[in-house]
Amino acid sequence: MKNILAYIFLGLILLPRDANCADEKVNIIPDVVYGHKYGMALTFDVFQPQNPNGAGVLFMVSGGWYSRWTEPQNMQGWFNPLLEEGFTVFCVRHGSSPKFKIPEVVEDVRRSVRFIRRHAEKYGVNQNQLGVWGGSAGGHLSLILGTTSDQGDPNATDPVLKNSDRVAAVAAYYPPTDIREFVDEKSTYYHRYPALQFEADLAGDFSPLLHVTPDDAPTLLIHGDQDELVPISHSNNIMKRFKEQKVPAELIVIKDAAHGFKGEDQNRARQAVVNWFKKYLLTP
């Protein structure tokens, strides 16, 4: 059972099976390079709807902090509900585990936001109407962006780094919100997920639970009440912090769902994400 849950956590459930739903009306720009590291390119794919609404959603391709490449046409089915409402979707890949650890992964996804903001006009989106969405490790990264953004470094020599990595809205499925207990050699998570194998005293820096402040992005959490891999307490705890800090937030609990949504649960979650971004990215 643990092995099955581990594979789910790696994000296999995020790869949609309905590849046939690719719509020729959607323009796909594959493999846009937003940075380099160790001689390798960091890339994202852009999905542009026929009638864009001016808002963009970054999808974090991350499960267990592994970030796998998938043929863009095979990913489109996952994004169709957003595309049909006019959202431009950026499918973002980061430097993957096991080579890279969470601190390095976070720098990558920060850079992806900065890059897209810098080139927003090119992709037909408003730089102030960017949201981020992910599941499991991708949800963790989405919350990191929602709670610990900065305005960029005006003195940076790299023009991308001069831009803010702030997002206007967040949606996260079953996200780890406090990784301090995971970044411990005694933890089974530590040995199962190599991205957690970094200095334990830095774990708090990458635990969204500890960084909630009133200016955080409006956040939607969706979690199954039978999740054994990332217990629902992770979402409950950060939801409490959001309420205390008066951050617009909502937690949708899916009854009897484990780690990964299927069938009607998946449809319900996807529609909730669409509604959330319509509310917080399209409203002036």
Sine and cosine of phi, psi and omega as CSV:
sin_phi,cos_phi,sin_psi,cos_psi,sin_omega,cos_omega
0.00,0.00,-0.66,0.75,-0.02,-1.00
-0.90,0.43,-0.62,0.78,0.00,-1.00
-0.90,0.43,-0.63,0.77,0.03,-1.00
-0.89,0.46,-0.70,0.72,0.01,-1.00
-0.90,0.43,-0.58,0.81,0.00,-1.00
-0.89,0.47,-0.69,0.72,0.01,-1.00
-0.91,0.42,-0.61,0.80,0.06,-1.00
-0.88,0.48,-0.69,0.73,-0.03,-1.00
-0.89,0.46,-0.46,0.89,0.02,-1.00
-0.96,0.30,-0.05,1.00,0.15,-0.99
0.99,-0.16,0.17,0.99,-0.03,-1.00
-0.88,0.48,-0.52,0.85,-0.01,-1.00
-0.95,0.32,-0.25,0.97,0.00,-1.00
-0.99,0.13,-0.17,0.98,0.00,-1.00
-1.00,0.04,0.95,-0.31,-0.11,-0.99
-0.93,0.38,0.52,-0.85,0.00,-1.00
-1.00,-0.07,-0.23,0.97,-0.09,-1.00
-1.00,0.01,0.86,0.51,-0.03,-1.00
-0.90,0.43,-0.35,0.94,-0.04,-1.00
-0.94,0.35,-0.20,0.98,-0.10,-1.00
-1.00,0.08,0.15,0.99,0.06,-1.00
-0.84,0.54,0.76,-0.65,-0.09,-1.00
-0.95,-0.32,0.84,-0.55,-0.04,-1.00
-0.91,0.42,-0.24,0.97,0.04,-1.00
-0.97,0.24,-0.25,0.97,0.03,-1.00
-1.00,0.00,0.79,-0.61,0.04,-1.00
-1.00,-0.01,0.83,-0.55,-0.01,-1.00
-0.95,-0.32,0.81,-0.58,0.10,-1.00
-0.94,-0.34,0.97,-0.26,-0.09,-1.00
-1.00,0.08,0.45,-0.89,0.22,-0.98
0.79,0.61,0.78,0.63,0.15,-0.99
-0.96,0.27,0.78,-0.62,-0.04,-1.00
-1.00,0.05,0.87,-0.49,0.01,-1.00
-0.95,-0.32,0.02,1.00,0.05,-1.00
0.11,-0.99,0.07,-1.00,0.03,-1.00
-0.69,-0.73,0.49,-0.87,0.13,-0.99
-0.44,-0.90,0.68,-0.74,-0.01,-1.00
0.78,0.62,0.56,0.83,0.02,-1.00
0.98,0.20,0.10,0.99,-0.03,-1.00
-0.93,-0.37,0.47,-0.88,0.00,-1.00
-1.00,0.02,0.63,-0.77,0.19,-0.98
-0.99,-0.11,0.77,-0.63,-0.15,-0.99
-0.72,-0.69,0.36,-0.93,0.21,-0.98
-0.64,-0.77,0.34,-0.94,0.12,-0.99
-0.96,-0.28,0.57,-0.82,0.03,-1.00
-0.93,-0.36,0.74,-0.67,0.08,-1.00
-0.90,-0.44,0.93,-0.37,-0.06,-1.00
-0.95,-0.30,0.86,-0.51,-0.01,-1.00
-0.96,0.26,0.26,-0.97,-0.01,-1.00
-0.91,0.42,-0.60,0.80,-0.02,-1.00
-0.84,-0.54,0.98,0.18,-0.06,-1.00
-0.91,0.41,0.59,-0.81,0.00,-1.00
-0.99,-0.14,0.02,1.00,0.05,-1.00
1.00,-0.09,-0.14,0.99,-0.01,-1.00
-0.97,-0.25,0.49,-0.87,0.02,-1.00
-0.83,-0.56,0.57,-0.82,0.05,-1.00
-0.84,-0.55,0.83,-0.55,0.08,-1.00
-1.00,-0.02,0.84,-0.55,0.06,-1.00
-0.98,-0.18,0.83,-0.56,-0.02,-1.00
-0.99,0.12,0.94,-0.33,0.04,-1.00
-0.99,0.16,1.00,-0.03,-0.11,-0.99
-0.35,-0.94,0.82,-0.57,0.14,-0.99
-0.66,-0.75,0.88,-0.48,-0.14,-0.99
0.92,0.40,0.32,0.95,-0.08,-1.00
0.90,0.44,0.33,0.94,0.27,-0.96
-1.00,0.01,0.59,-0.80,-0.01,-1.00
-0.75,-0.66,0.97,-0.25,-0.13,-0.99
-0.98,-0.18,0.56,-0.83,0.10,-1.00
-0.99,0.10,0.67,-0.74,0.08,-1.00
-0.70,-0.71,0.61,-0.79,0.07,-1.00
-0.76,0.65,0.83,-0.56,-0.08,-1.00
-0.80,0.60,-0.64,0.77,-0.01,-1.00
-0.88,0.48,-0.46,0.89,0.01,-1.00
-0.99,0.14,-0.20,0.98,0.05,-1.00
-1.00,-0.07,-0.33,0.94,-0.16,-0.99
-0.86,0.51,-0.57,0.82,0.00,-1.00
-0.84,0.54,-0.52,0.85,0.03,-1.00
-0.93,0.36,-0.47,0.88,-0.11,-0.99
-0.98,-0.18,-0.15,0.99,-0.10,-0.99
-0.79,0.61,-0.66,0.75,0.02,-1.00
-0.84,0.54,-0.59,0.81,0.06,-1.00
-0.97,0.26,-0.68,0.74,-0.01,-1.00
-0.88,0.47,-0.62,0.79,0.00,-1.00
-0.90,0.43,-0.38,0.92,0.04,-1.00
-1.00,-0.09,0.07,1.00,0.09,-1.00
1.00,-0.08,0.07,1.00,0.02,-1.00
-0.97,0.23,0.67,-0.74,0.17,-0.99
-1.00,0.06,0.74,-0.67,-0.08,-1.00
-0.92,-0.39,0.71,-0.71,0.07,-1.00
-0.92,-0.40,0.90,-0.44,-0.04,-1.00
-1.00,-0.07,0.99,-0.17,-0.23,-0.97
-0.99,-0.14,0.79,-0.61,0.10,-0.99
-0.95,-0.32,0.64,-0.77,0.00,-1.00
-0.92,-0.40,0.16,-0.99,0.12,-0.99
-0.85,0.52,0.84,-0.54,-0.25,-0.97
-1.00,-0.02,0.52,-0.86,0.29,-0.96
-0.89,0.46,0.51,-0.86,0.12,0.99
-1.00,0.06,-0.12,0.99,-0.03,-1.00
-0.91,0.41,-0.69,0.73,-0.13,-0.99
-0.92,-0.38,0.59,-0.81,-0.02,-1.00
-0.99,-0.14,0.16,-0.99,-0.10,-0.99
-0.81,0.58,-0.70,0.71,0.01,-1.00
-0.83,0.55,-0.61,0.79,0.02,-1.00
-0.96,0.28,-0.61,0.79,0.04,-1.00
-0.88,0.48,-0.69,0.72,-0.02,-1.00
-0.89,0.46,-0.65,0.76,0.04,-1.00
-0.88,0.48,-0.59,0.81,0.02,-1.00
-0.90,0.44,-0.76,0.65,-0.07,-1.00
-0.94,0.33,-0.50,0.86,0.13,-0.99
-0.87,0.49,-0.72,0.70,-0.02,-1.00
-0.89,0.46,-0.59,0.80,0.00,-1.00
-0.88,0.48,-0.65,0.76,0.04,-1.00
-0.91,0.41,-0.71,0.70,-0.01,-1.00
-0.86,0.50,-0.68,0.73,-0.02,-1.00
-0.90,0.43,-0.73,0.69,-0.02,-1.00
-0.91,0.42,-0.63,0.78,0.06,-1.00
-0.88,0.47,-0.69,0.73,-0.01,-1.00
-0.89,0.46,-0.57,0.82,-0.07,-1.00
-0.94,-0.34,0.40,0.92,-0.10,-1.00
-0.83,0.56,-0.69,0.72,-0.03,-1.00
-0.87,0.49,-0.62,0.78,0.00,-1.00
-0.86,0.50,-0.58,0.81,-0.05,-1.00
-0.99,-0.12,0.09,1.00,0.08,-1.00
0.96,0.28,0.51,0.86,0.03,-1.00
-0.82,-0.57,0.38,-0.92,0.07,-1.00
-1.00,0.05,0.77,-0.64,-0.07,-1.00
-0.89,0.45,-0.32,0.95,0.03,-1.00
-0.99,-0.12,0.12,0.99,0.00,-1.00
-0.83,-0.56,0.81,0.58,0.02,-1.00
-0.93,-0.37,0.77,-0.64,0.08,-1.00
-0.88,-0.47,0.21,-0.98,0.01,-1.00
-0.69,-0.73,0.57,-0.82,-0.12,-0.99
-0.54,-0.84,0.62,-0.78,0.06,-1.00
-0.18,-0.98,0.19,-0.98,0.01,-1.00
-0.83,-0.56,0.63,-0.78,0.03,-1.00
0.88,0.47,-0.88,-0.47,0.06,-1.00
-0.87,0.50,-0.59,0.81,0.07,-1.00
-0.90,0.43,-0.53,0.85,0.09,-1.00
-0.94,0.35,-0.63,0.78,0.07,-1.00
-0.86,0.51,-0.73,0.68,0.01,-1.00
-0.90,0.43,-0.59,0.80,0.04,-1.00
-0.89,0.46,-0.67,0.74,0.01,-1.00
-0.94,0.35,-0.56,0.83,0.08,-1.00
-0.86,0.52,-0.71,0.70,0.02,-1.00
-0.91,0.41,-0.59,0.81,-0.03,-1.00
-0.96,0.29,-0.42,0.91,-0.11,-0.99
-0.93,-0.38,-0.27,0.96,-0.11,-0.99
-0.73,-0.68,0.60,0.80,-0.03,-1.00
-0.97,0.24,0.24,-0.97,0.08,-1.00
-0.65,-0.76,0.09,-1.00,-0.07,-1.00
-1.00,-0.02,0.06,1.00,-0.05,-1.00
1.00,0.00,0.16,-0.99,-0.03,-1.00
-0.94,-0.35,0.96,-0.27,-0.05,-1.00
-0.90,0.44,-0.29,0.96,-0.02,-1.00
-0.99,-0.15,0.07,1.00,-0.04,-1.00
-0.92,0.40,0.60,-0.80,0.07,-1.00
-0.98,0.21,-0.44,0.90,0.07,-1.00
-0.99,0.11,0.90,-0.44,-0.06,-1.00
-0.87,0.50,-0.47,0.89,0.02,-1.00
-0.89,0.46,-0.64,0.77,-0.08,-1.00
-0.95,0.30,-0.14,0.99,0.07,-1.00
-0.98,0.21,-0.21,0.98,-0.07,-1.00
-1.00,-0.06,0.48,-0.88,0.03,-1.00
-0.94,0.33,0.48,-0.88,0.13,-0.99
-0.96,-0.28,0.34,0.94,-0.02,-1.00
-0.96,0.28,0.64,-0.77,0.09,-1.00
-0.91,-0.42,0.37,-0.93,-0.09,-1.00
-1.00,-0.09,-0.23,0.97,0.02,-1.00
-0.30,-0.96,0.46,-0.89,-0.06,-1.00
-0.73,-0.69,0.62,-0.78,0.18,-0.98
-0.73,-0.68,0.75,-0.67,-0.07,-1.00
-0.65,-0.76,0.80,-0.60,0.13,-0.99
-1.00,0.00,0.72,-0.70,0.12,-0.99
0.49,0.87,0.88,0.48,-0.09,-1.00
-1.00,0.02,0.63,-0.77,0.26,-0.97
-0.93,0.37,0.78,-0.63,-0.04,-1.00
-0.92,-0.40,-0.23,0.97,0.05,-1.00
-0.65,-0.76,0.96,-0.27,-0.09,-1.00
-0.99,-0.14,0.15,0.99,-0.02,-1.00
-0.86,0.51,-0.64,0.77,-0.01,-1.00
-0.95,0.31,-0.36,0.93,-0.01,-1.00
-0.99,0.15,-0.54,0.84,-0.07,-1.00
-1.00,0.05,0.91,0.42,-0.06,-1.00
-0.52,-0.85,0.79,-0.61,-0.06,-1.00
-0.87,0.50,-0.32,0.95,0.03,-1.00
-0.99,0.13,-0.19,0.98,-0.06,-1.00
-0.99,0.10,0.66,-0.75,0.08,-1.00
-0.91,0.41,-0.50,0.87,0.03,-1.00
-0.89,0.45,-0.65,0.76,-0.03,-1.00
-0.83,0.55,-0.67,0.74,-0.05,-1.00
-0.99,0.12,-0.42,0.91,-0.03,-1.00
-0.99,0.15,-0.54,0.84,-0.09,-1.00
-0.84,-0.54,0.98,-0.19,-0.10,-1.00
-0.85,0.53,-0.42,0.91,0.00,-1.00
-0.89,0.45,-0.30,0.95,0.01,-1.00
-1.00,0.08,-0.05,1.00,-0.10,-1.00
-1.00,0.00,0.95,0.33,0.08,-1.00
-0.70,-0.72,0.00,-1.00,-0.11,-0.99
-0.84,0.54,0.84,-0.55,-0.08,-1.00
-0.88,0.48,-0.52,0.85,-0.03,-1.00
-0.95,0.30,-0.11,0.99,0.07,-1.00
-0.99,-0.12,-0.10,0.99,-0.12,-0.99
-0.86,0.50,-0.58,0.81,0.01,-1.00
-0.90,0.44,-0.50,0.87,0.01,-1.00
-0.90,0.43,-0.39,0.92,-0.08,-1.00
-0.89,-0.45,0.44,0.90,0.07,-1.00
-0.93,-0.37,0.98,-0.20,-0.07,-1.00
-0.80,0.60,-0.53,0.85,-0.01,-1.00
-0.80,0.61,-0.55,0.83,-0.10,-0.99
-1.00,0.05,-0.02,1.00,-0.14,-0.99
-0.82,-0.57,0.31,0.95,-0.01,-1.00
-0.96,0.29,0.79,-0.61,0.05,-1.00
-0.67,-0.74,0.29,-0.96,-0.10,-0.99
-0.86,0.51,-0.38,0.92,-0.05,-1.00
-1.00,-0.04,0.20,0.98,0.00,-1.00
-0.92,0.38,0.39,-0.92,0.01,-1.00
-0.93,0.38,0.59,-0.80,0.12,-0.99
-0.80,0.60,0.73,-0.68,-0.19,-0.98
-0.76,-0.65,0.76,-0.65,0.10,-1.00
-0.96,-0.29,0.80,-0.60,0.07,-1.00
-0.92,-0.40,0.68,-0.74,0.06,-1.00
-0.73,-0.68,0.82,-0.57,-0.15,-0.99
-0.57,-0.82,0.64,-0.77,0.10,-0.99
-0.99,0.10,0.62,-0.78,-0.06,-1.00
-0.98,0.19,-0.07,1.00,0.04,-1.00
-0.92,-0.40,0.40,0.92,-0.01,-1.00
-0.96,0.28,0.91,-0.43,0.00,-1.00
-1.00,-0.05,-0.32,0.95,-0.06,-1.00
-1.00,0.07,-0.77,0.63,0.14,-0.99
-0.88,-0.48,1.00,-0.06,-0.08,-1.00
-0.83,0.56,0.50,-0.87,-0.04,-1.00
-0.88,0.47,-0.27,0.96,0.06,-1.00
-0.84,0.54,-0.49,0.87,0.03,-1.00
-0.88,0.48,-0.70,0.71,0.02,-1.00
-0.96,0.27,-0.63,0.78,0.02,-1.00
-0.87,0.50,-0.68,0.73,-0.06,-1.00
-0.92,0.40,-0.69,0.72,-0.02,-1.00
-0.96,0.27,-0.49,0.87,0.07,-1.00
-0.88,0.47,-0.64,0.77,0.05,-1.00
-0.87,0.49,-0.66,0.75,0.02,-1.00
-0.92,0.40,-0.66,0.75,0.03,-1.00
-0.86,0.51,-0.68,0.73,0.01,-1.00
-0.90,0.44,-0.69,0.73,0.00,-1.00
-0.88,0.48,-0.59,0.81,-0.04,-1.00
-1.00,-0.07,0.08,1.00,0.04,-1.00
0.86,0.50,0.60,0.80,0.10,-0.99
-1.00,0.08,0.77,-0.64,0.07,-1.00
-0.85,0.53,0.89,-0.46,-0.07,-1.00
-0.43,-0.90,0.42,-0.91,0.03,-1.00
-0.56,-0.83,0.64,-0.77,0.08,-1.00
-0.89,-0.45,0.88,-0.48,0.10,-1.00
-0.98,-0.18,0.87,-0.49,0.02,-1.00
-0.99,-0.16,0.84,-0.55,0.02,-1.00
-0.99,-0.14,0.92,-0.40,-0.10,-0.99
-0.90,0.44,0.72,-0.69,0.07,-1.00
0.92,0.38,0.16,0.99,0.01,-1.00
-1.00,0.01,0.61,-0.79,0.05,-1.00
-0.99,-0.16,-0.46,-0.89,-0.03,-1.00
-0.99,0.12,0.99,-0.17,-0.10,-1.00
0.89,-0.46,0.78,-0.63,-0.04,-1.00
-0.97,-0.24,0.58,-0.81,0.01,-1.00
-0.71,-0.70,0.34,-0.94,0.13,-0.99
0.82,0.57,-0.77,-0.64,-0.05,-1.00
-0.91,0.42,-0.54,0.84,0.06,-1.00
-0.88,0.47,-0.68,0.73,0.03,-1.00
-0.90,0.43,-0.69,0.72,0.02,-1.00
-0.88,0.47,-0.66,0.75,0.01,-1.00
-0.90,0.44,-0.68,0.73,-0.02,-1.00
-0.91,0.41,-0.70,0.72,0.00,-1.00
-0.87,0.48,-0.68,0.73,-0.01,-1.00
-0.92,0.40,-0.59,0.81,0.04,-1.00
-0.89,0.45,-0.62,0.78,0.04,-1.00
-0.90,0.45,-0.71,0.70,0.02,-1.00
-0.86,0.51,-0.73,0.69,-0.03,-1.00
-0.89,0.45,-0.62,0.79,-0.01,-1.00
-0.90,0.44,-0.72,0.69,-0.02,-1.00
-0.94,0.33,-0.53,0.85,0.10,-1.00
-0.89,0.46,-0.63,0.78,-0.04,-1.00
-0.95,0.32,-0.67,0.74,-0.15,-0.99
-0.97,-0.26,-0.19,0.98,0.07,-1.00
-0.96,-0.27,-0.36,0.93,-0.05,-1.00
-0.98,-0.21,-0.18,0.98,0.01,-1.00
-1.00,0.03,0.81,-0.59,0.00,-1.00
-0.85,0.53,0.00,0.00,0.00,0.00
